[in-house]
Amino acid sequence: STHGGAMRLRCGECDATFATLAEAKAHGASTGHENFAAADDDGRVAGTPDDDAGAETTTTTTTTTTTTGDDTDGARAMDTGDDVKMIEPKVREDLLLELTELMGFGRHKAIRALHFSGADSSERAIDWIERHEEDADINEPLLIEDPEHAAKKVKTVSKLTPEEAKKKADELRRNAAARKAERLLEEAEMERLREQERIRSGKELLAAKKLEDDLSLKRNAEARAAEKKEMDKAREAIRVKIEEDRKERRRKLGLPEELTPEEQEEERKREEERARAAAEELAKKAANGLYVKPVSKLENLRKHLVDIKKAFAEDTDAVTTCFNTLLVYLGNVSRAPDEEKFRSIKMSNAAFQKRVAAVGGEIYLIEFGFKETTDADGEKRLVLAREDVDQILLKTAGEELHGAINNPFFGML
């Protein structure tokens, strides 16, 4: 001591002093304190202003717990303005010999383990080596500032014979390997549990998305059903109005409101004759490469395409898929009008629901001439009668669909 008293150890965190290293270690184990410094008999830390003038002292720090990887920087020199002499740290020679010669560890690795762990046994040094085996500088020489007041080196003789030391080293290595294997098993189990949680979360997300899709499909179907009901109601109102006008005209002419059977038969023949003449005229024009677009029907079909595109403006992929599917339907009918399978569409079909009905495309088919019917199995179908197949309408509707698919400005003007 700089005051002539016995050297003691002082806790840098609570200022408690201890006469022996064993007492300081016990204090550290019970409180978690790690920083201790040499002090004189009065409890003052060696090297403070209260020490004798001119005395050059160095604070010596001892740890009672295993150090972390940050400790590998070693003790740092104090900036006193003088040259700092760096030396290899002093460790117990008996433990160093035991680690190097009896257990086979490199000298630099053994010195680092003994110095940074504050080890008083080979077990603690080996435990430090196990935890710092991957350090980049573990086999590099360790240099620290030469302390002015080095603690008295403890000289003891190892009680282990070479055979016992080797056996002990093997046992410690086995224990370390067992602990490492246990950690690997724990990590594997944690990864398995995390994977299970990811799978569970993924399934929940898929189920929620499917539920939302089903609800959206149901809402679309209900909206389309309401629209169809309104269209049927409007058509019925027009039919009633036409019938009332016809009856009014007959009353003005002094005729019965209802047609007589003879008049009904004559009316039916006139309608058939008009239809036949119109068909012959269209066939004749078609044979000559001329055809007349059914303007009113095309306008209604175009209006449905525009409505679909505007209603689902945020989902252009779904709109394009619907238009392409409608084009395929009409193309199949045009190429093989006698094939019933091309003129009948099962409304519950998953592809039809996803590609067409999801955006209201069945309204377009109904406007085109498909009729909603129920087959023998109770399945709802959209059916186009053979006599309602109009090649001119198929051609012009196909051209309109091509424009809707390829023209980015379709329906925007």
Solvent accessible surface area in square Angstrom, and as a share of the most:
residue,aa,sasa,rsa
1,S,53,0.34
2,T,26,0.15
3,H,79,0.35
4,G,70,0.67
5,G,27,0.26
6,A,70,0.54
7,M,87,0.39
8,R,63,0.23
9,L,29,0.14
10,R,61,0.22
11,C,0,0.00
12,G,55,0.53
13,E,94,0.42
14,C,60,0.36
15,D,84,0.44
16,A,36,0.28
17,T,47,0.27
18,F,27,0.11
19,A,57,0.44
20,T,68,0.40
21,L,85,0.42
22,A,73,0.56
23,E,84,0.38
24,A,1,0.01
25,K,40,0.17
26,A,63,0.49
27,H,32,0.14
28,G,1,0.01
29,A,86,0.66
30,S,93,0.60
31,T,66,0.39
32,G,49,0.48
33,H,39,0.17
34,E,77,0.35
35,N,82,0.42
36,F,4,0.01
37,A,13,0.10
38,A,19,0.15
39,A,0,0.00
40,D,3,0.02
41,D,77,0.40
42,D,100,0.52
43,G,16,0.15
44,R,72,0.26
45,V,30,0.17
46,A,9,0.07
47,G,42,0.40
48,T,45,0.26
49,P,138,0.87
50,D,89,0.46
51,D,16,0.08
52,D,84,0.43
53,A,110,0.85
54,G,78,0.75
55,A,48,0.37
56,E,125,0.56
57,T,25,0.14
58,T,25,0.15
59,T,65,0.38
60,T,46,0.27
61,T,82,0.48
62,T,37,0.21
63,T,32,0.18
64,T,17,0.10
65,T,47,0.27
66,T,52,0.30
67,T,14,0.08
68,T,85,0.50
69,G,39,0.37
70,D,120,0.62
71,D,49,0.25
72,T,22,0.13
73,D,92,0.48
74,G,15,0.14
75,A,53,0.41
76,R,179,0.65
77,A,42,0.33
78,M,103,0.46
79,D,144,0.75
80,T,91,0.53
81,G,73,0.70
82,D,96,0.50
83,D,149,0.77
84,V,57,0.33
85,K,137,0.58
86,M,84,0.37
87,I,34,0.17
88,E,60,0.27
89,P,5,0.03
90,K,135,0.57
91,V,19,0.11
92,R,63,0.23
93,E,83,0.37
94,D,20,0.10
95,L,11,0.05
96,L,4,0.02
97,L,88,0.44
98,E,9,0.04
99,L,0,0.00
100,T,31,0.18
101,E,132,0.59
102,L,53,0.26
103,M,11,0.05
104,G,61,0.58
105,F,30,0.13
106,G,40,0.39
107,R,120,0.44
108,H,65,0.29
109,K,27,0.11
110,A,0,0.00
111,I,3,0.01
112,R,11,0.04
113,A,0,0.00
114,L,8,0.04
115,H,53,0.24
116,F,10,0.04
117,S,1,0.01
118,G,25,0.24
119,A,12,0.09
120,D,65,0.34
121,S,33,0.21
122,S,3,0.02
123,E,61,0.27
124,R,65,0.24
125,A,0,0.00
126,I,12,0.06
127,D,49,0.25
128,W,1,0.00
129,I,5,0.03
130,E,45,0.20
131,R,113,0.41
132,H,6,0.03
133,E,82,0.37
134,E,159,0.71
135,D,41,0.21
136,A,110,0.85
137,D,47,0.24
138,I,7,0.04
139,N,91,0.47
140,E,91,0.41
141,P,76,0.48
142,L,9,0.04
143,L,99,0.49
144,I,16,0.08
145,E,31,0.14
146,D,52,0.27
147,P,33,0.21
148,E,104,0.46
149,H,82,0.37
150,A,51,0.40
151,A,84,0.65
152,K,183,0.78
153,K,87,0.37
154,V,88,0.51
155,K,169,0.71
156,T,65,0.38
157,V,134,0.77
158,S,41,0.27
159,K,196,0.83
160,L,55,0.27
161,T,64,0.37
162,P,80,0.50
163,E,127,0.57
164,E,84,0.38
165,A,0,0.00
166,K,123,0.52
167,K,144,0.61
168,K,54,0.23
169,A,1,0.01
170,D,49,0.25
171,E,85,0.38
172,L,32,0.16
173,R,99,0.36
174,R,146,0.53
175,N,63,0.32
176,A,15,0.11
177,A,61,0.48
178,A,61,0.47
179,R,103,0.38
180,K,115,0.49
181,A,49,0.38
182,E,101,0.45
183,R,114,0.42
184,L,102,0.51
185,L,129,0.64
186,E,96,0.43
187,E,105,0.47
188,A,61,0.47
189,E,75,0.34
190,M,99,0.44
191,E,79,0.35
192,R,114,0.42
193,L,77,0.38
194,R,112,0.41
195,E,75,0.34
196,Q,93,0.41
197,E,84,0.38
198,R,125,0.46
199,I,87,0.44
200,R,113,0.41
201,S,41,0.27
202,G,29,0.28
203,K,136,0.58
204,E,96,0.43
205,L,130,0.65
206,L,126,0.63
207,A,63,0.49
208,A,60,0.47
209,K,125,0.53
210,K,130,0.55
211,L,109,0.54
212,E,91,0.41
213,D,71,0.37
214,D,66,0.34
215,L,77,0.38
216,S,41,0.26
217,L,59,0.29
218,K,126,0.53
219,R,127,0.46
220,N,35,0.18
221,A,44,0.34
222,E,94,0.42
223,A,64,0.50
224,R,24,0.09
225,A,61,0.47
226,A,56,0.43
227,E,78,0.35
228,K,57,0.24
229,K,149,0.63
230,E,107,0.48
231,M,39,0.17
232,D,62,0.32
233,K,137,0.58
234,A,54,0.42
235,R,110,0.40
236,E,79,0.36
237,A,61,0.47
238,I,106,0.54
239,R,132,0.48
240,V,67,0.38
241,K,124,0.52
242,I,108,0.55
243,E,52,0.23
244,E,86,0.39
245,D,54,0.28
246,R,48,0.17
247,K,38,0.16
248,E,67,0.30
249,R,138,0.50
250,R,22,0.08
251,R,107,0.39
252,K,156,0.66
253,L,132,0.66
254,G,69,0.66
255,L,76,0.38
256,P,80,0.50
257,E,68,0.31
258,E,100,0.45
259,L,46,0.23
260,T,51,0.30
261,P,101,0.64
262,E,118,0.53
263,E,50,0.22
264,Q,99,0.44
265,E,71,0.32
266,E,93,0.42
267,E,60,0.27
268,R,114,0.42
269,K,114,0.48
270,R,115,0.42
271,E,85,0.38
272,E,93,0.42
273,E,86,0.39
274,R,124,0.45
275,A,64,0.49
276,R,115,0.42
277,A,48,0.37
278,A,53,0.41
279,A,60,0.46
280,E,94,0.42
281,E,83,0.37
282,L,62,0.31
283,A,64,0.50
284,K,133,0.56
285,K,60,0.26
286,A,54,0.42
287,A,89,0.69
288,N,103,0.53
289,G,62,0.60
290,L,113,0.56
291,Y,69,0.26
292,V,81,0.47
293,K,100,0.42
294,P,42,0.27
295,V,94,0.54
296,S,81,0.52
297,K,64,0.27
298,L,20,0.10
299,E,106,0.48
300,N,66,0.34
301,L,1,0.00
302,R,100,0.36
303,K,122,0.52
304,H,23,0.10
305,L,0,0.00
306,V,23,0.13
307,D,62,0.32
308,I,11,0.06
309,K,48,0.20
310,K,131,0.56
311,A,77,0.60
312,F,57,0.24
313,A,61,0.48
314,E,176,0.79
315,D,68,0.35
316,T,87,0.51
317,D,110,0.57
318,A,29,0.23
319,V,9,0.05
320,T,56,0.33
321,T,56,0.33
322,C,0,0.00
323,F,2,0.01
324,N,62,0.32
325,T,19,0.11
326,L,0,0.00
327,L,36,0.18
328,V,85,0.49
329,Y,41,0.16
330,L,3,0.02
331,G,17,0.17
332,N,33,0.17
333,V,0,0.00
334,S,42,0.27
335,R,179,0.65
336,A,26,0.20
337,P,25,0.16
338,D,108,0.56
339,E,78,0.35
340,E,118,0.53
341,K,139,0.59
342,F,62,0.26
343,R,24,0.09
344,S,23,0.15
345,I,14,0.07
346,K,73,0.31
347,M,33,0.15
348,S,67,0.43
349,N,67,0.34
350,A,83,0.64
351,A,44,0.34
352,F,3,0.01
353,Q,43,0.19
354,K,163,0.69
355,R,121,0.44
356,V,0,0.00
357,A,2,0.02
358,A,27,0.21
359,V,8,0.05
360,G,11,0.11
361,G,0,0.00
362,E,11,0.05
363,I,11,0.05
364,Y,0,0.00
365,L,0,0.00
366,I,29,0.15
367,E,21,0.09
368,F,7,0.03
369,G,14,0.13
370,F,0,0.00
371,K,118,0.50
372,E,68,0.31
373,T,59,0.34
374,T,87,0.51
375,D,46,0.24
376,A,113,0.88
377,D,125,0.65
378,G,52,0.50
379,E,57,0.26
380,K,114,0.48
381,R,66,0.24
382,L,0,0.00
383,V,41,0.23
384,L,1,0.00
385,A,33,0.25
386,R,104,0.38
387,E,146,0.66
388,D,65,0.34
389,V,22,0.13
390,D,50,0.26
391,Q,83,0.37
392,I,18,0.09
393,L,11,0.06
394,L,6,0.03
395,K,105,0.44
396,T,4,0.02
397,A,0,0.00
398,G,10,0.10
399,E,79,0.35
400,E,41,0.18
401,L,0,0.00
402,H,95,0.42
403,G,29,0.28
404,A,6,0.05
405,I,44,0.22
406,N,109,0.56
407,N,64,0.33
408,P,95,0.60
409,F,129,0.54
410,F,9,0.04
411,G,10,0.10
412,M,128,0.57
413,L,210,1.04
